[in-house]
C-alpha cells in the first residue's frame, strides 16, 4: 500500500511552521497512543505512521528533502540516504519522536524516558555542501574533501579519562543515571546531577580532550560522485560524522550536491539543451552545422531550409545519464536565427532587392497581418 503524505498524516498544511507541526503531532500522539486505544487494533500502526511523519518533518534537512522528492528521498535512493527507519528518520519504535513531545509535556518529571542510565551520547551528523561541474556530474568522479570534525581522542582512546582509564560508577546514583526523591505521596525520579545521567564519572579527566573523549580535527575523505547526480542529490557516508562523547557512536556525514550552471548547456532532468545561433542564409537555405556534446565530442546537425528561431532538433543519447542507471537522456539543439549587423552598402542593396521579391515567402507574416486586418475591420463594425 502506498505511503500517505506526511503532512496529511499529521493534518497540517505543507507550509506549516515547526511549532505547528509539533503541536499537530502532540495531538496525534495523545489521540493514537496504543495504551489509550486498547480496543482499536489499528491505533498502533497509525501511531507509528504519525511518529514516522514527525521524525522527518521536524528536521529542517529531512523536511527539505521530503518537500523536493517525497518518500523517494528516504527509500534507499537520493544518493544513498536510506529509509526513515535508519539514520535519517524513524518508524521502528516510539522513542525518538515521541520523546520530544513527552519531554516537552512533562519536563524532567519522571526522568524523561524512564529509569536506567543513558547511553554515551552519539556524535552529531554533519552536512557538507559540494559543488560539481556539469561535466563531472555527467561522467561521475572521485573527489577528496576536507571537513572539520570531532574525532576520537587518541590520548585516552575516547574514554575521557587520563591514560585511557575506565570511568568509575557514579556514587550518587550507583550507576543508574537517575536519582529518586520522595515528595508527599509521590516518588519523583530525576536525572542524576553528578553524572548527568551517564551512570559513570571520570575522576581524572584527560588533559587533551578535557574529559569528552574527542578532539577537533580536519579529516580528508574520498567521496564517490556517481554519474547523473543533480542539485539536491544527497550522499550519506555512515560513521563519518562527529565522534560520540566518551566513546559514544559516531554520527554520519551527509553530502549535498550542487551542480553549477554551464556556459553552453542547460539541464532539465536527463535532457540537455543547447542554443545555437545560425545565419539567416543558413536558416533560409538549409545546411549543416557542428555542435558540441557534453562528453567533449562533436555532433553534426542538418538544418532544414526555412527553419525559424526556436526550432529544436534532437540528438538521441547525448544528454545526461540517469542516476542509479536507467538510460541516457537526449540533447536538444535550439536554433537562434541571427539577423546580420553592420551591413555594407552592397549588402543592404541586395537585401532590399531580396525583400521586394519575398512577398510570398513569409507565410507567418502574411498570416499575422491578415489576422490584424480582420481585427481592425471587426472593430470598425
N, C-alpha and C positions, 0 to 999 in steps of 0.2 A: 504494500500500500504506500502511495506517495506521501512524503512528509508534508505536514501542514506548514504554512508560512509562520515564522516565529512571531511576527507582530500580531497575527490573528490568534495564535495560541495564548498570548498574554492580553489580548484585547486592547492594543494600543495602535495609534497611527504610526506610519513609517518614520515621520519626523519627530517622534516623541523624545523628550529630554531624558537624561539618565535618571532624574528623580521620578518622572512619570513611569518609566519602565520599572523602577524599583518598587514603587507603590502598587503598580499593577501586579507584579509578581508576589508581593506580600499578600494581596487579596486572594490570589490564586492558591498560594501555599496554604493559607488558612482554610480555604474552601475545599481543597482537594486532598489534604493530607490523609493518608490511609487510616491513621488512628481515629479520625473523625468520620470515616466513611466505611465502617466495617461491613455494612450491608450493600455496598456498591463495589463489585469486583473490578470495575473499570477505573476506579479512582487512582490506583497505584500507577497504572500506565499513563493516565492524564497528568498525574503529579510529576512523573519522570519527564514527560513532554514539556511541561512548564519549566522544570528545572533545566533541561537542555536549552530551551529558548533563552532563559535568563543568563545562563553561562556565556552565551555568545553576545547577546545584546548589551550586557553590562560593560563589556570590554571594548574600548574605542577601536583598536585594530581589528578585532574579530568582527565587530559590527560593520566597519567599513568594508571588509572583505565580503561579508554576507550581503550587504546592500548592493555590491557590484556583481557578485557571481551567484548569489543564492546558496542553496545547500551544496552545490558543486564545490564551493570553496573549502569544504571540510570532508569531502568524500574521497580522500586519497589523491586528489589532483591538486591543481593550482601550485605546482612546483613542489609537491611533497608535504603539504600541510597536515594531512591526517584527518581522521574523523573527529567529531566533537567529543567522543569518549576518551580521546588521547590527550596529548599535551596542549591542545588548543581548544578545549571545551570540556563537556562532561555530561553524561547521562546515566552513568552506571549506578551511583548511589546518590543519596540526597544531600551528602555532606557539604560539597563545595559551595553551591549556590545558596542552599537553604541556610547555611551558617551565617551568610551575610545578613539575611533578614532576621534570623534568630538572635544574633548578637545585637542587631540594631534595636530589636524589641526589648530584650532582657538585659543588655549590657553585660556586666561581669557577674550578675546574679546566676548562681548555679554553675559558674565557671565556663560559660560559653557552650562548648560541645560535650562537656561532661568530664568525669574523673579520668585519672591517668595522666602521666606526664606527656608533654608534647614531644613530637619528633624534632630532631635538629632541622632548623629552617632550610627549606630548599632555596637554591640560588635563583636570582631573578632571570627571566627571559630577556634577551637583548634583541634589538632591531637594528638592522644595517641597511641603509638605502644605497643601492648600487646602480650606477648609470652604465649602460652599454650602448654601443652604436647599433644602427640597423644592420650593418654588415655582420657584427658579432652575434646579433640575435638570429640572423639567417644561418650562419654556419655553426653556432654553438662554440663555446670556448672554455678553457680552464683559466680561472683568474685567481690571483693571490690577493687577499685583502688583509689589512692590519686593523685590529679592533682593540680599544682599551677595555679591559675587563678585570674581574677579580678571579684569581686562581688560587689553588690550594697552597697554603704556606709550606715551603719546603723545610723550614726550621723545626716546626712542630708536627709536620705531616698532617696538618689540618685539625689537630686535636684542640688547638688553642692554648695548650699547656706547655711551659718551658721544657725543652728537651723531648717533647713528644710524650710526656707522662699522661696517664689516663686520668680523666676527670674523676672526682670523688662524689659520692652520693650526698645530696643536699641534706644537711642535718635538720633543717626546718620542716621539710615535707617528707623526709625519709624516702626520697626518690620518686614520690608520686606526682610532683609538679603542682599539687593542689593542697590547700590548707582549708580546714573547716572551723567554723565558729558558731557557737550556739547563741541565737537571738530569740529569746522567748520560747515559743513552741517550734521555731524553725531552725534548721541547721543550714547555714549559708556556706557554700563552697566557693573559694576564690583561687585565682592563680597565685602560686607561691611568690611572694615578693623577693625572696632571696635568690632563687634560680630562674625567675621569670618563666616558670612552667616547664623547664627542661629536665628537672629532677636531678641535675648534676651541677656542681660548681667547680671552678678552677682556682686552686689556692695560689698557684704561681703562674700568672699569665705569660704567654710567650712575648718576649720583648720585640720581636719582629712584626707580628700581626696584632699585638695588643689583646690577645685572647680570642679573636674572632675566627682564627683558623684559616684566614685567607688574606692575600695581599693584592694590591693593584699592579697590573702589568699589561703591556701590549702583547697581543698574540697574533701571529701570522697564520692564516688559514687558506687552504686551497679550495676553491669553490667551482664546481662543475656547472657551467651555464648551458642548459640544453638548447638545442636548435628549436626555434619557433617561439621563444619567450616573448612576452609583450609587457607593456607597462601594467603593473599591478600583479604580475606573477610573483608568487611567494615561494621561497625555498627554505626548508627547515633543516637545520643542522642540529641533530639531537645531542645534548650534552656539551654544547659549545657555548653555553651562556655563562652566567656568573657562577662561581663555586658557592656551595652552600656554607652556612655558618657552622663552625665546629664539625666539619665532616658531613654536613647535610648534602643531599643530592644536588647535582649541578643542573642549572636551567638550560634552556635551549636558545639557539640563535636563529632568528628569522630574518632572511634577506629578502627585501622587497626590490623588485626590478623596475627601473625606469629606462625605457628605450628612447634615446634622443631623436629629435627630428632630423631628417635627411635633406640635403640640398637638392636632390633630384627626384626622390621617390616619396610618395605619400602612401601610408599604410592604412588599410581597412581590413582588419582580421588577417586572413592569409593572402589577400589580394594586394597588389601594388599598383599605383597609378603614377604615370609619368607624362607631364605636359610637354609636348614637343612643338616648337614653332616651325612652320613651313612657309615657304614663299607663296605669294599669290599665284605666281605662274605654275608652281608645282601642284598647288591645290586645284587649279583650273584644268591643267593638262594631265595630271596624274604623274606618278613617278615612284621612285624607291628611295627610302631613307634608312640610315643606320641608327639604331638606338642602343643605349647601354642597358645591361641587365645587372641585377643585384649581386650576382656571383662574380662580377668583374668582366664578364664576356660581352659580346655584341650580338644584337639581333637585327634582322633586316625586315622592314615592313613595306608592303606595297600600298601606295596611296591611290585610291580610285580617282578618276577625273571628276571634277565638280564637287570635291569634298569641301565641307563647310567647317568653320570653327566649332569645336565641341564634339566632332565626330570621334568615336572611340573604336580602336581595333585591339583585338586580344592576342596575346602571346601565351598560349597554354603552357602551364607548368613552370612559368618563370616568376612566380610570386614567392611567398614565404612558406616554409614547411609548417605543418600543423604540429603543435606541441603534443608530445607523447605519441607521435605517429598518427597518420590519418590523411596522408597525401600532401600535395603541394598546391598552393593557390596559383592564380594567373596574374599576368601583368597586363594592364590596360594602357594603351597609348592614346592620349587625348590630343587631337590636333588643335593648334592655335594658328590660324591663317594670319600672316603678318602683312600689314599694309606698308609698302615701301615709303621711305622718307628721304629728304634731301635730293629730290629729283632734278636731273639736268633738264635743260630746255627741250632737248630731243625726246627724252623720256616722257615729259609732260605732253608733248605734241602727239606721240604715239598713243598715250593713254586717252587723250581726248578723241582721237580717231577711233580707238577701240570702243570708247563709251558710246560714240554715235552709232556704232554698228552692233551694239549689245542690247537693244531694247527687248529682244525676245529671249535673251539668255539669263534673265534674272527672275525666275518664276516666283521666288519668295517675295521679292519686292513688288512684283505685279499683283500678287495675291493680297499683300498687305494694303497697298494703296487703293485697290478695288474695294476692300472692306472699309477703308476710311471714307471713300466717296459715298458708299451706301449709307454709312453712319451719318454723314453730313446731310444727305438727301432726306433721311428719315427725320432728322432734327428740324429741317425746314418744314416738313409736313406737319 
